[in-house]
Amino acid sequence: MGKEKKVKALSNLLESFKSKRTVMLVSIERITASQLQEIKKELKNRAKIFVVKKKVFLKALENLEKEKPIVKKMEKYVAKPFAVIVSDEDAFEISSFLCEKKFEREAKEGDIALDDVVLEKGLTDMPVGPLLHKLTQFGIKASVEKGKIAIKERKVLVKKGEKISAEAASIIKELELKPFTVILKPLVAFDGKENKIYENIEINKEEILKNLKKVFMETFLIALELEYPTKETINVLLQKANQEASSLSSLVS
């Protein structure tokens, strides 16, 4: 990046910190250029995404140290490849969109499997060739059917938590499997309206819903035990009261 471009990038960053509601850092690790462009298009009317050099971003934080000292907390998030998102929207609205925008990707040598990477039984679209030998060498039972490679038994290629070997990565690629998902991961955000830094802003809606259901059930059971009437517990409490009344009535009679 030439000196003129660096000066312009720094100026744009400083202006964004002063005029925008949200300045967010996102990880672009394992995100392809085409995927980044896709997100840019979808956020076109809501936010701008751009990549800047680490030194330029740190210089912006340094220049803002007196006016907005809280932004210094963002320093520790520039160690890995990152991009900047600026928007007039709330940081959590942008984060929610990013966390739902998932991309499938191939496995690469050295990746850690987040779940079992499985090759299912069945006919593939792969023509007969060197891949068949590679599969059998890897311990996969395969044969030829209708001119295509057929997998005879379900096979776990890589177990959860294991590192993916070069051989496994090669097979996964040739079979066109995409066992991983990636997102433009939110790292940290500055809220210009509230003058706050938000960390840990990755939003997992599925996990949130799961936790809410768990909390609801625990609260529901406590309310029943305490015989505390709510619109959720009242029917169960009335049924319990009727059963107890019937039991008492039968004892008296």
C-alpha positions in Angstrom: 0.0 0.0 0.0 1.5 3.3 -1.1 1.8 6.3 1.2 -1.1 8.2 -0.4 -3.4 5.1 0.0 -2.3 4.7 3.6 -3.1 8.3 4.4 -6.5 8.0 2.8 -7.3 4.7 4.6 -6.3 6.3 7.9 -8.5 9.3 7.2 -11.5 7.1 6.3 -11.0 5.1 9.5 -10.8 8.2 11.7 -13.9 9.6 10.1 -15.8 6.3 10.6 -15.0 6.3 14.3 -16.3 9.8 14.6 -19.4 9.6 12.4 -20.6 5.9 12.4 -22.6 4.1 15.0 -20.6 0.9 14.6 -17.0 0.2 13.8 -16.4 -3.6 13.9 -13.5 -5.9 13.3 -14.2 -9.2 11.7 -12.0 -12.2 11.1 -11.5 -13.0 7.4 -9.5 -16.1 8.1 -10.5 -18.9 5.7 -12.9 -16.5 3.9 -12.4 -16.4 0.1 -12.4 -13.2 -1.9 -15.6 -14.2 -3.7 -17.3 -14.9 -0.3 -16.3 -11.5 1.0 -17.7 -9.9 -2.1 -21.0 -11.7 -1.7 -21.3 -10.4 1.9 -20.4 -6.9 0.7 -23.2 -7.0 -1.9 -25.8 -8.2 0.7 -24.7 -5.5 3.2 -24.5 -2.8 0.5 -27.3 -0.6 1.9 -26.5 -1.4 5.5 -22.7 -1.3 6.0 -19.3 -1.0 4.3 -16.6 -3.6 4.5 -13.0 -2.9 3.7 -9.6 -4.4 4.5 -6.8 -2.2 5.9 -3.3 -2.9 7.0 -2.7 -3.7 10.7 -0.3 -0.7 11.1 -3.0 1.7 9.6 -5.6 0.5 12.0 -3.3 0.7 15.0 -2.3 4.2 13.9 -6.0 5.2 13.9 -6.4 3.9 17.4 -3.4 5.8 18.5 -4.8 9.0 17.0 -8.0 8.5 18.8 -6.4 7.7 22.2 -7.2 11.1 23.8 -10.6 11.6 22.2 -11.9 8.0 22.6 -9.5 6.1 24.9 -11.8 3.1 25.1 -11.0 2.1 21.5 -7.6 1.0 22.6 -9.3 -2.3 23.7 -9.6 -3.2 20.0 -5.8 -3.5 19.7 -5.6 -7.2 20.7 -8.0 -8.2 17.9 -5.7 -7.2 15.0 -3.3 -10.2 15.4 -5.1 -12.3 12.7 -6.3 -11.3 9.2 -9.2 -9.0 9.6 -11.5 -6.6 7.9 -13.4 -3.5 9.1 -17.2 -3.0 8.9 -18.7 0.4 9.5 -22.4 1.0 9.8 -25.1 3.2 11.2 -26.8 0.1 12.6 -26.3 -1.5 16.0 -23.4 -3.8 16.3 -25.5 -6.8 17.3 -27.8 -6.4 14.2 -24.7 -6.6 12.0 -23.3 -9.5 14.0 -26.6 -11.4 13.8 -26.5 -11.2 10.0 -22.9 -12.3 9.8 -23.3 -15.3 12.0 -26.3 -16.5 10.0 -24.4 -16.1 6.7 -22.5 -19.4 6.6 -20.4 -20.8 3.8 -19.4 -24.4 3.2 -15.8 -25.1 2.6 -13.4 -28.0 1.9 -11.2 -29.4 4.5 -7.5 -28.6 4.4 -4.5 -30.3 5.7 -3.9 -29.3 9.4 -7.6 -28.4 10.0 -9.1 -29.7 13.3 -12.3 -31.6 12.7 -15.1 -29.9 14.7 -17.3 -33.0 14.1 -16.7 -36.4 12.6 -16.0 -36.1 8.8 -18.0 -39.0 7.3 -18.1 -40.6 3.9 -21.5 -42.2 3.5 -22.3 -45.4 1.7 -23.6 -45.1 -1.8 -22.8 -44.3 -5.4 -20.7 -41.2 -6.1 -20.4 -39.0 -9.2 -16.7 -39.7 -9.4 -15.5 -41.6 -12.5 -13.2 -44.6 -12.2 -9.5 -43.5 -11.9 -6.6 -43.0 -9.5 -9.1 -42.0 -6.8 -10.3 -45.6 -6.5 -6.8 -46.8 -5.5 -6.4 -43.8 -3.1 -9.7 -44.8 -1.4 -8.7 -48.4 -0.9 -5.3 -47.4 0.4 -7.1 -45.2 3.0 -9.1 -48.2 4.2 -12.3 -47.3 2.4 -14.3 -50.2 0.8 -15.1 -49.0 -2.7 -16.0 -50.6 -6.0 -17.1 -49.7 -9.5 -20.8 -49.5 -10.4 -22.1 -48.0 -13.7 -18.7 -46.6 -14.4 -18.7 -44.6 -11.2 -17.0 -45.2 -7.8 -19.3 -46.6 -5.2 -18.7 -46.5 -1.5 -19.6 -49.9 0.0 -19.5 -49.0 3.7 -19.9 -45.8 5.7 -16.5 -44.6 6.8 -15.4 -42.0 9.3 -12.5 -40.2 7.5 -11.5 -38.0 10.4 -12.8 -38.2 14.0 -14.0 -35.1 15.9 -11.0 -33.3 17.4 -8.4 -34.9 15.1 -6.1 -33.0 12.8 -6.8 -33.7 9.1 -4.0 -35.4 7.3 -2.8 -34.6 3.8 -4.2 -37.9 2.6 -7.7 -37.3 4.1 -7.7 -33.7 2.8 -6.9 -35.0 -0.7 -9.7 -37.5 -0.6 -12.2 -35.0 0.7 -11.3 -32.5 -2.0 -11.5 -35.1 -4.8 -14.9 -36.3 -3.6 -16.0 -32.6 -3.5 -17.0 -32.9 0.1 -17.4 -29.7 2.1 -17.5 -30.7 5.8 -16.8 -27.3 7.3 -18.7 -24.0 7.5 -17.1 -20.6 7.9 -18.5 -17.2 8.7 -17.1 -13.7 8.6 -16.6 -13.9 12.4 -17.3 -10.7 14.5 -14.4 -10.0 16.8 -15.1 -6.7 18.5 -17.1 -3.6 17.9 -17.0 0.1 18.9 -20.4 1.7 19.5 -20.0 5.4 18.8 -23.5 6.2 20.1 -22.9 4.6 23.5 -19.1 5.0 23.5 -18.7 1.4 24.4 -16.7 -1.6 23.2 -18.5 -4.9 22.7 -16.5 -8.1 22.9 -17.6 -11.7 22.4 -20.3 -10.5 20.0 -20.6 -13.7 17.9 -24.3 -14.5 18.0 -25.3 -18.2 17.9 -29.1 -18.1 17.6 -29.4 -21.9 17.9 -27.4 -22.0 21.1 -29.3 -19.0 22.5 -32.6 -20.7 21.8 -31.4 -24.0 23.4 -30.3 -22.1 26.5 -33.6 -20.2 26.7 -35.6 -23.5 26.5 -33.4 -25.0 29.2 -34.0 -21.9 31.5 -37.7 -21.9 30.8 -38.0 -25.6 31.7 -36.0 -25.1 34.9 -38.1 -22.1 35.9 -41.4 -23.9 35.0 -40.5 -26.8 37.3 -39.5 -24.5 40.2 -42.8 -22.6 39.8 -44.7 -25.9 39.9 -42.9 -27.0 43.0 -43.7 -23.7 44.7 -47.3 -23.8 43.4 -46.8 -20.4 41.9 -49.6 -19.6 39.4 -48.6 -18.2 36.0 -50.3 -18.6 32.6 -47.8 -21.4 31.9 -48.4 -23.3 35.1 -52.0 -22.6 36.0 -53.5 -25.5 34.0 -51.1 -28.0 35.6 -51.7 -26.6 39.0 -55.5 -26.9 38.6 -55.2 -30.5 37.4 -53.0 -31.3 40.4 -55.6 -29.6 42.7 -58.5 -31.5 41.1 -56.6 -34.8 41.5 -55.8 -34.1 45.2 -59.5 -33.0 45.8 -60.7 -36.2 44.2 -58.4 -38.3 46.3 -59.4 -36.5 49.4 -63.1 -36.9 48.5 -62.7 -40.7 48.0 -61.0 -41.0 51.4 -63.8 -39.1 53.2 -66.6 -41.1 51.6 
